Amino acid sequence: GLPLFDAWFEMVAAFTTTGATVLDPDMPRSLLVWRAMAAWLGGLFVLVYAAALLAPMNMGGYDLVTARSQAIGTLPDWSRKMRATQIGVDAGQADLSRLWSHIRLIAPAYAGVTGLLWVVLSVQGVPPLVGLVYAMSTLSTSGIVPHWGMVDSIAQELAIALFLGLALTRRGWPGAVVPQDSGPVWRDDELRFAALLLAIVTFGLWAINGAGGLAAAPGRALAELWGTGFTALSFLGTAGFVSTVGAPDLTAYAGPAGIVLLGLAMLGGGIATTAGGLKLLRGFALFWQAKHEAEKLIHPSGMGGDGPRLRGLRSEGAFSAWLFLMVFILTLSALVMALVLLGHPLEDALIYASAAITTTGPLAQIAGPEPLSYAALGDPARAIMALGMILGRLELLMLLSVLWPRLGR
């Protein structure tokens, strides 16, 4: 009884790891598990797509990883090898071989980590089918949750939060699968930037919603602190889980708090991960460049000695990040304009478009004053949403870079 267009929208939303749905929350369990499986396969596709296609093209955030010096000799070995095998029109079988080799590398690791989280949740008392859906939704950052069971303890949410860390940095995957920087994990720019953002957002939202009850009910206030932090982490990773343990009521996120969560989703997770959004490393590059420019206002003759890694980020990296940010904003504006022309209020159109381009479906239920429903959208609006999900997942700038030389022939 499901119309073909609705089925197509469901699968686009799932495979792009957005998790939006037009179905009733009480849908059959088999249908929800199928959506979670499609989203899980979409997450695997993203990892393979990043490692096998974007890395050789030095796109999708890899341009920031290699933005250290003009001299090719200072680049990592994997970058020099990949630049020597750029994807071209006549690559043919070499591209397919590289694709299959990355599938063989990534799929076992991806399935193994998913299975590990499933076991951890099952050991903690989560029903097996509920744990499987949560495990697949966490690793793919789709945010699909079962209606017949929820995680209901801090220990269970802590397990999910630890695995959500894989959406913040590529360091969680083996270096042979996804090339990464050398050095200790505590020097990872993405993780440090994410920790700073989460600390500011968590304590800020908690100070507004739950800190007042710290003296009267410290246990409840601290539980709300955890719930706020878990929710912020899930939206930064574009999964969109909302804590059920001590978290404030959903109405507490309406208004300014919802805008904050929307901003976290727009920033997104790490490069070469299943998370969407702008990506943390681009945000860090822009932040570091802004810091350097502010220092030059105070000391015009000063020289920054940040080292080759940070110097590259604040020059080539900041330029690349700014270019992507402009494309992101223009794409978001076009989506909002299209939804407004179809008769939707500006605020609703902005939330819908942000949910699509950041691949964070739960934003529609959280970010606005009232929960929004994808089922209330007409077919033209849902077609626009599906286009936004695809562009947000594949990154429009990369698509233009691939198509433009061929269009110019």
C-alpha positions as CSV (number, residue, x, y, z in Angstrom):
1,G,0.0,0.0,0.0
2,L,3.0,2.3,-0.1
3,P,3.0,4.6,-3.2
4,L,6.1,4.3,-5.4
5,F,7.2,7.9,-4.9
6,D,7.0,7.5,-1.1
7,A,9.1,4.3,-1.3
8,W,11.7,6.1,-3.4
9,F,11.8,9.0,-0.9
10,E,12.3,6.5,1.9
11,M,15.2,4.8,0.2
12,V,16.9,8.1,-0.8
13,A,16.6,9.3,2.8
14,A,17.9,6.0,4.1
15,F,20.8,5.5,1.7
16,T,22.0,9.1,2.2
17,T,22.0,8.4,5.9
18,T,19.5,11.2,6.5
19,G,16.8,9.0,8.2
20,A,13.8,11.1,7.2
21,T,10.6,9.3,6.8
22,V,7.0,9.8,5.7
23,L,5.8,6.6,7.3
24,D,3.8,6.3,10.5
25,P,5.9,5.8,13.6
26,D,4.1,2.5,14.2
27,M,5.3,1.0,11.0
28,P,6.0,-2.8,10.9
29,R,9.2,-3.8,12.5
30,S,10.4,-5.5,9.3
31,L,10.1,-2.2,7.4
32,L,12.0,-0.2,10.0
33,V,14.8,-2.8,10.1
34,W,14.9,-2.6,6.3
35,R,15.3,1.2,6.5
36,A,18.1,0.8,9.0
37,M,19.8,-1.7,6.8
38,A,19.6,0.5,3.8
39,A,21.0,3.4,5.8
40,W,23.8,1.1,7.1
41,L,24.7,0.2,3.5
42,G,24.6,3.9,2.7
43,G,27.2,4.5,5.4
44,L,29.4,1.8,4.0
45,F,29.1,3.4,0.6
46,V,30.2,6.8,2.0
47,L,33.4,5.3,3.5
48,V,34.2,3.4,0.3
49,Y,33.4,6.5,-1.8
50,A,35.7,8.7,0.3
51,A,38.6,6.3,0.4
52,A,38.5,5.0,-3.1
53,L,37.3,8.1,-5.1
54,L,37.7,11.3,-3.1
55,A,41.1,10.6,-1.7
56,P,42.8,10.0,-5.1
57,M,41.1,13.2,-6.4
58,N,42.3,15.1,-3.3
59,M,38.7,16.3,-2.6
60,G,36.1,15.8,0.0
61,G,38.3,17.2,2.8
62,Y,41.5,15.4,1.8
63,D,42.6,18.7,0.3
64,L,42.8,20.0,3.8
65,V,44.8,17.0,5.0
66,T,47.4,17.6,2.3
67,A,47.4,21.4,2.5
68,R,50.7,21.8,4.3
69,S,53.2,23.0,1.8
70,Q,53.6,23.7,-1.9
71,A,56.5,21.3,-2.1
72,I,55.2,17.8,-3.0
73,G,58.1,16.2,-1.1
74,T,56.6,17.3,2.3
75,L,53.3,15.5,1.6
76,P,52.5,12.1,3.2
77,D,53.4,9.0,1.3
78,W,49.8,8.0,0.7
79,S,49.0,11.5,-0.7
80,R,51.9,11.4,-3.2
81,K,50.9,7.9,-4.3
82,M,47.3,8.9,-4.7
83,R,48.2,12.1,-6.6
84,A,50.2,10.0,-9.0
85,T,47.1,7.9,-9.7
86,Q,44.5,10.7,-10.3
87,I,41.2,9.5,-11.6
88,G,40.9,10.2,-15.3
89,V,38.7,9.4,-18.2
90,D,40.8,6.5,-19.4
91,A,41.4,4.9,-15.9
92,G,38.9,2.1,-16.7
93,Q,39.7,-1.1,-14.9
94,A,42.2,0.5,-12.5
95,D,39.3,2.4,-10.9
96,L,37.2,-0.7,-10.5
97,S,40.1,-2.6,-9.0
98,R,40.7,0.2,-6.5
99,L,37.0,0.3,-5.6
100,W,36.8,-3.4,-4.9
101,S,40.0,-3.4,-2.9
102,H,38.6,-0.7,-0.7
103,I,35.3,-2.6,-0.3
104,R,37.3,-5.7,0.9
105,L,39.2,-3.5,3.4
106,I,36.3,-1.4,4.7
107,A,33.4,-3.8,4.8
108,P,34.8,-6.2,7.4
109,A,35.9,-3.4,9.7
110,Y,32.6,-1.6,9.3
111,A,30.5,-4.8,9.9
112,G,32.8,-5.8,12.8
113,V,32.4,-2.4,14.6
114,T,28.6,-2.5,14.1
115,G,28.5,-6.0,15.5
116,L,30.6,-5.0,18.5
117,L,28.2,-2.2,19.4
118,W,25.3,-4.6,18.9
119,V,26.9,-7.0,21.4
120,V,27.7,-4.2,23.9
121,L,24.1,-3.0,23.9
122,S,22.6,-6.5,24.1
123,V,24.8,-7.3,27.1
124,Q,23.5,-4.2,28.8
125,G,19.9,-5.4,28.4
126,V,18.8,-3.8,25.2
127,P,16.5,-6.2,23.2
128,P,18.5,-7.7,20.3
129,L,16.4,-6.2,17.5
130,V,16.4,-2.8,19.1
131,G,20.2,-3.0,19.7
132,L,20.8,-4.0,16.1
133,V,18.8,-1.0,14.8
134,Y,20.7,1.4,17.1
135,A,24.0,-0.1,16.1
136,M,23.4,0.3,12.4
137,S,22.0,3.8,12.9
138,T,24.9,4.8,15.0
139,L,27.6,3.7,12.6
140,S,25.8,5.1,9.6
141,T,24.7,8.3,11.5
142,S,21.2,7.9,10.1
143,G,19.4,8.5,13.4
144,I,16.8,5.8,12.7
145,V,15.4,4.5,16.1
146,P,12.8,1.8,16.7
147,H,9.4,2.9,18.1
148,W,9.0,-0.3,20.2
149,G,12.1,0.1,22.4
150,M,14.6,2.8,23.4
151,V,17.9,2.8,25.2
152,D,17.1,3.9,28.8
153,S,20.3,4.1,30.8
154,I,23.4,6.2,30.9
155,A,25.6,3.1,30.3
156,Q,23.7,2.3,27.1
157,E,23.9,5.9,25.8
158,L,27.6,6.0,26.8
159,A,28.3,3.0,24.5
160,I,26.5,4.8,21.7
161,A,28.4,8.0,22.4
162,L,31.7,6.2,22.2
163,F,30.9,4.8,18.8
164,L,29.6,8.1,17.6
165,G,33.1,9.3,18.0
166,L,33.8,7.5,14.8
167,A,31.7,10.2,13.1
168,L,34.0,13.0,14.3
169,T,37.4,11.7,13.0
170,R,38.7,9.3,10.5
171,R,41.3,8.1,13.1
172,G,38.9,5.5,14.3
173,W,39.4,3.5,11.1
174,P,42.6,1.7,10.1
175,G,45.1,3.9,8.3
176,A,45.1,1.4,5.4
177,V,41.4,2.0,5.0
178,V,41.2,5.8,5.3
179,P,44.5,7.7,5.1
180,Q,45.1,9.9,8.1
181,D,47.6,12.2,9.8
182,S,50.4,10.9,11.9
183,G,50.9,11.9,15.5
184,P,49.0,11.2,18.8
185,V,45.2,11.3,18.8
186,W,45.1,14.2,21.3
187,R,46.6,16.4,18.6
188,D,43.8,15.6,16.2
189,D,42.4,19.0,15.0
190,E,38.9,17.6,14.4
191,L,38.7,16.0,17.9
192,R,40.0,19.1,19.7
193,F,37.7,21.4,17.8
194,A,34.7,19.0,18.5
195,A,35.6,18.9,22.2
196,L,35.7,22.7,22.4
197,L,32.3,23.0,20.6
198,L,30.6,20.3,22.7
199,A,31.9,21.8,25.9
200,I,30.6,25.3,25.0
201,V,27.2,24.1,23.7
202,T,26.6,21.5,26.4
203,F,27.3,23.8,29.4
204,G,25.5,26.7,27.7
205,L,22.3,24.7,27.1
206,W,22.5,23.1,30.5
207,A,22.9,26.5,32.2
208,I,19.7,27.6,30.5
209,N,17.7,24.4,31.1
210,G,18.9,22.4,34.1
211,A,21.7,24.1,36.1
212,G,19.2,25.9,38.3
213,G,18.2,22.7,40.0
214,L,21.7,21.6,40.9
215,A,21.4,22.5,44.6
216,A,17.9,21.0,45.0
217,A,18.4,17.8,43.0
218,P,22.0,17.3,42.0
219,G,21.4,13.9,40.6
220,R,18.7,15.1,38.2
221,A,20.7,18.2,37.2
222,L,23.8,16.1,36.4
223,A,21.6,13.6,34.4
224,E,20.3,16.6,32.4
225,L,23.9,17.6,31.8
226,W,24.7,14.2,30.4
227,G,21.5,14.2,28.3
228,T,22.3,17.7,26.8
229,G,25.9,16.6,26.0
230,F,24.7,13.3,24.4
231,T,22.2,15.2,22.2
232,A,24.7,17.8,21.2
233,L,27.2,15.0,20.3
234,S,24.7,13.2,18.2
235,F,23.7,16.3,16.2
236,L,27.3,17.2,15.7
237,G,27.8,13.8,14.2
238,T,24.6,14.3,12.2
239,A,22.9,11.2,13.7
240,G,20.3,13.3,15.6
241,F,19.6,11.0,18.6
242,V,17.9,12.7,21.5
243,S,18.8,11.5,25.0
244,T,16.1,9.7,27.0
245,V,18.1,9.8,30.2
246,G,17.5,12.9,32.3
247,A,17.4,15.1,29.2
248,P,15.1,18.1,29.2
249,D,11.8,17.9,27.5
250,L,11.9,18.3,23.7
251,T,10.2,21.6,24.0
252,A,13.4,22.9,25.7
253,Y,15.1,22.7,22.3
254,A,12.6,24.9,20.6
255,G,13.8,28.3,19.8
256,P,17.5,29.3,20.4
257,A,18.5,25.8,21.5
258,G,17.1,24.3,18.3
259,I,19.1,26.8,16.3
260,V,22.2,25.7,18.2
261,L,21.5,22.1,17.3
262,L,20.9,23.1,13.7
263,G,24.2,24.9,13.7
264,L,26.0,21.8,15.0
265,A,24.5,19.6,12.3
266,M,25.6,22.1,9.7
267,L,29.1,21.9,10.9
268,G,28.9,18.2,10.8
269,G,31.5,15.5,11.7
270,G,34.9,14.5,10.4
271,I,36.1,14.1,6.9
272,A,36.1,10.6,5.4
273,T,33.4,9.6,7.9
274,T,29.7,8.8,7.6
275,A,28.7,12.2,9.0
276,G,27.4,15.0,6.8
277,G,27.7,18.8,7.0
278,L,30.6,21.1,6.3
279,K,33.0,18.9,8.3
280,L,34.9,19.8,11.4
281,L,38.3,20.2,9.7
282,R,36.9,22.9,7.4
283,G,35.5,24.7,10.4
284,F,38.8,24.4,12.2
285,A,40.7,25.8,9.2
286,L,38.4,28.8,9.0
287,F,38.7,29.3,12.8
288,W,42.5,29.1,12.7
289,Q,42.7,31.5,9.8
290,A,40.4,34.0,11.7
291,K,42.6,33.7,14.8
292,H,45.7,34.4,12.7
293,E,44.0,37.5,11.0
294,A,43.0,38.8,14.5
295,E,46.6,38.4,15.7
296,K,47.8,40.4,12.6
297,L,45.5,43.3,13.6
298,I,47.3,43.5,16.9
299,H,50.8,42.7,15.6
300,P,50.9,43.7,11.9
301,S,54.6,42.8,11.6
302,G,54.3,39.5,13.5
303,M,55.0,36.1,11.9
304,G,53.0,33.0,12.7
305,G,55.2,30.0,13.5
306,D,52.5,27.4,13.7
307,G,54.5,24.8,11.8
308,P,53.8,23.4,8.3
309,R,50.6,21.6,9.3
310,L,48.8,24.6,10.7
311,R,50.3,27.0,8.2
312,G,48.9,24.9,5.4
313,L,45.5,24.8,7.1
314,R,45.3,28.6,7.4
315,S,46.4,29.2,3.8
316,E,45.5,26.6,1.3
317,G,43.1,24.8,3.7
318,A,41.2,28.0,4.6
319,F,40.8,28.9,1.0
320,S,39.4,25.4,0.2
321,A,37.2,25.5,3.2
322,W,35.8,29.0,2.3
323,L,35.1,27.9,-1.2
324,F,33.1,24.9,0.0
325,L,31.3,27.0,2.6
326,M,30.1,29.4,-0.2
327,V,28.9,26.5,-2.3
328,F,27.1,25.0,0.8
329,I,25.4,28.3,1.5
330,L,24.3,28.8,-2.1
331,T,22.9,25.3,-2.2
332,L,21.1,25.8,1.0
333,S,19.7,29.1,-0.2
334,A,18.4,27.5,-3.4
335,L,16.7,24.7,-1.5
336,V,15.1,27.2,0.9
337,M,13.9,29.3,-2.0
338,A,12.4,26.4,-3.8
339,L,10.5,25.3,-0.7
340,V,9.3,28.8,-0.1
341,L,8.0,29.1,-3.7
342,L,6.0,25.9,-3.1
343,G,4.2,27.7,-0.2
344,H,6.1,26.7,2.9
345,P,6.9,29.3,5.6
346,L,10.5,30.5,5.6
347,E,11.4,29.1,9.0
348,D,10.0,25.6,8.1
349,A,11.7,25.7,4.7
350,L,15.1,26.6,6.4
351,I,14.7,23.6,8.8
352,Y,13.7,21.2,6.1
353,A,16.5,22.3,3.8
354,S,19.1,22.1,6.6
355,A,17.9,18.6,7.5
356,A,18.4,17.5,3.9
357,I,21.7,19.1,3.1
358,T,23.3,18.0,6.4
359,T,21.7,14.5,6.2
360,T,20.2,15.0,9.7
361,G,16.6,13.9,9.4
362,P,15.6,14.4,13.1
363,L,16.3,18.1,12.8
364,A,12.7,18.5,11.5
365,Q,11.3,17.2,14.8
366,I,13.7,19.2,17.0
367,A,14.9,22.5,15.6
368,G,11.5,24.3,15.2
369,P,9.0,25.6,17.6
370,E,6.7,22.7,16.6
371,P,7.7,19.3,15.2
372,L,7.6,19.2,11.4
373,S,6.4,16.1,9.5
374,Y,7.9,15.0,6.2
375,A,4.5,13.3,5.5
376,A,2.9,16.8,5.3
377,L,5.1,17.7,2.4
378,G,3.8,17.3,-1.2
379,D,5.6,15.3,-3.8
380,P,7.4,18.4,-5.3
381,A,8.7,19.4,-1.9
382,R,9.8,15.9,-1.2
383,A,11.6,15.7,-4.5
384,I,13.5,18.9,-3.6
385,M,14.3,17.4,-0.2
386,A,15.6,14.2,-1.9
387,L,17.8,16.3,-4.2
388,G,19.2,18.2,-1.2
389,M,20.0,14.9,0.5
390,I,21.9,13.7,-2.5
391,L,23.8,17.0,-2.9
392,G,24.6,17.0,0.8
393,R,25.8,13.5,0.8
394,L,28.0,13.7,-2.4
395,E,29.1,17.3,-1.9
396,L,28.1,19.6,-4.8
397,L,31.6,21.1,-5.1
398,M,33.0,17.7,-5.8
399,L,30.4,17.0,-8.4
400,L,31.0,20.3,-10.1
401,S,34.8,19.6,-10.1
402,V,34.2,16.3,-11.8
403,L,31.7,17.4,-14.4
404,W,33.1,20.8,-15.3
405,P,36.1,19.6,-17.3
406,R,33.9,17.3,-19.3
407,L,31.3,20.0,-19.9
408,G,34.0,22.2,-21.3
409,R,35.1,19.7,-23.9
